[in-house]
Amino acid sequence: KLNAYLSYQMVINAALNGTRVQADIHVTDLDYCYVGNQWGVGHLSNYNNNGGKEALSMAHKHSRNFIVYHDHIQGVQSDETYIGISSGCMLQPNAFFYKERRLNKFKPFQPGFTLLVDNTPILYNDKGTHPLSGGIPWSELDNDN
């Protein structure tokens, strides 16, 4: 049993074990963060089967566009003010026993992730990129090529 609060900063420092990295690492104990003045990114506490719906709700709450995780589906919703993005998930869709073992109304998990490049969200999934991304191929973002 741990008798003290274990911050996420302590976890990251322990994982790095003194290794110096060539990047700025910003650590927070919140499950969301702001990226510049236009975007927020976070892990939802609640779930909606309608991709982008909860993200758009967070956008209005935080007065910025929002990218969210937790709903395990990919989707985009927007209005005249903000964009809300459900990013998908990076997992094997059939590997979650709690979802597979019972009858439910969950949509199938949708593999995917989102990169935010120059304030432009680029959504990737197993079929390529989302139309919101303008069809930017991964190779254009891969600096190793």
C-alpha positions in Angstrom: 0.0 0.0 0.0 1.3 3.4 -1.0 1.1 5.9 1.9 1.5 9.0 -0.3 0.0 10.6 -3.4 1.7 9.3 -6.5 1.6 12.0 -9.1 1.8 11.3 -12.8 5.0 13.3 -12.9 6.5 10.8 -10.5 5.4 7.9 -12.7 6.9 9.5 -15.8 10.2 10.3 -14.0 10.3 6.7 -12.8 9.7 5.3 -16.3 12.4 7.5 -17.7 14.8 6.4 -15.0 17.1 9.5 -15.5 17.1 9.1 -19.3 17.3 12.4 -21.1 14.9 12.9 -24.0 15.0 15.2 -26.9 11.5 16.5 -26.4 9.5 18.8 -24.1 7.3 16.6 -21.9 4.4 18.3 -20.2 2.8 16.2 -17.5 -0.5 16.8 -15.8 -2.6 14.8 -13.3 -5.8 15.9 -15.2 -7.3 13.6 -17.8 -7.2 16.5 -20.3 -4.9 19.2 -21.5 -5.0 22.3 -23.7 -3.0 22.4 -26.9 -2.4 26.1 -27.8 -5.4 28.3 -27.7 -7.7 26.4 -30.1 -7.7 22.8 -29.0 -8.2 20.5 -26.0 -7.5 16.8 -25.8 -8.7 14.4 -23.1 -10.1 11.1 -21.9 -13.8 11.3 -21.2 -15.4 10.0 -18.0 -18.6 9.3 -19.9 -19.4 7.5 -23.1 -21.7 8.2 -26.0 -22.4 5.9 -28.9 -22.5 8.8 -31.3 -18.9 9.7 -32.3 -18.0 13.3 -31.7 -21.1 14.2 -29.6 -19.4 14.2 -26.2 -16.4 15.9 -27.8 -18.5 18.7 -29.1 -20.1 19.1 -25.6 -16.5 19.4 -24.1 -15.7 21.9 -26.8 -18.5 24.2 -25.6 -17.7 23.6 -22.0 -14.0 24.5 -22.5 -14.5 27.1 -25.3 -12.2 25.4 -27.8 -12.3 22.5 -30.2 -11.9 19.1 -28.5 -10.4 15.7 -29.3 -11.6 12.9 -27.0 -10.9 9.3 -26.2 -12.9 6.7 -24.2 -15.8 6.1 -26.5 -13.7 3.8 -28.7 -15.3 5.0 -31.9 -14.3 7.6 -34.5 -16.5 10.4 -35.4 -16.7 14.2 -35.9 -19.4 16.6 -35.0 -19.3 20.4 -35.5 -21.4 23.5 -35.3 -20.9 27.1 -36.2 -18.4 27.5 -33.3 -16.4 24.3 -32.6 -15.3 20.8 -33.8 -15.7 17.7 -31.6 -13.7 14.6 -32.5 -13.9 11.1 -31.1 -10.5 9.7 -32.0 -11.1 6.0 -32.1 -8.9 3.5 -30.2 -5.6 1.8 -30.5 -6.5 -1.8 -29.5 -7.7 -5.1 -30.8 -11.4 -4.5 -31.1 -12.4 -8.0 -30.1 -10.0 -8.2 -27.1 -12.3 -6.6 -24.5 -14.2 -9.3 -22.7 -16.5 -6.8 -20.9 -17.9 -5.7 -24.3 -17.9 -9.1 -26.0 -19.4 -11.2 -23.2 -22.8 -9.5 -23.0 -25.6 -8.2 -25.2 -25.2 -4.5 -25.6 -25.9 -1.6 -27.9 -22.2 -0.5 -28.2 -21.1 0.1 -31.7 -18.1 -2.0 -32.7 -14.8 -0.5 -31.5 -13.1 1.5 -34.3 -9.3 1.5 -34.4 -7.9 5.0 -35.0 -6.0 7.9 -33.7 -5.7 11.6 -34.3 -2.6 13.8 -34.8 -2.9 17.5 -34.4 -0.5 19.2 -36.8 -0.4 23.0 -37.1 -3.9 23.1 -35.5 -5.2 20.7 -38.1 -6.6 17.4 -36.8 -5.6 14.4 -38.9 -7.7 11.4 -38.2 -6.3 8.0 -39.1 -8.1 4.6 -39.1 -7.7 1.2 -40.7 -9.1 2.6 -43.9 -6.8 5.7 -44.2 -7.5 9.2 -43.2 -10.8 10.9 -42.4 -12.1 13.4 -45.0 -11.7 16.2 -42.4 -7.9 15.6 -42.7 -7.8 16.4 -46.4 -6.5 12.9 -47.2 -3.0 13.6 -45.9 -1.1 10.3 -46.2 1.0 9.1 -43.2 4.2 9.3 -45.4 3.9 13.1 -45.6 4.1 13.3 -41.8 6.7 10.6 -41.3 10.0 12.5 -40.9 12.0 9.3 -41.3 11.2 9.0 -45.0 
